[in-house]
Amino acid sequence: MDFGPTLAAEKLAERHGLHLGVETVRRWMLMDGIWKDRRQRLKPVHQPRHRRDCVGELVQIDGSEHWWFENRGPQCTLLVFIDDATSRLMHLQFVQTKSTSTQRSGLARSARPAATG
């Protein structure tokens, strides 16, 4: 279908004199299979992954570049090390840039995980 329930309700009123609520038209369109709700239209972004079982088995690393100190200091990156099994913050570190060497130094301080992601 090229249009949704709102436009369908407007066109039914305009062309056929049928004044129906948008929700009524939406329900009818859903029942007839000519309209899908938002969850059905949006495809899953990724396949869900099960969390690891043991603490320290996988540490997720994320970096967020921002003006953390406003105008009192230079722009920097906050590195966050998160345990996959517990979602616990293992380590936080401000660095000038996100790089492999800064991530490795943070790992050395937090723990020695079996894997990183």
Protein Blocks (a to p, Z undefined) as FASTA:
>chain_A
ZZdfklmmmmmmmmnopacdfklmmmmmmmnopaccfklmpccfbdcddddfbghkaccd
ddddddfklmmbccddddddddfklopafbdcddfbdcfklmmmmmmmmoccfbdZZ
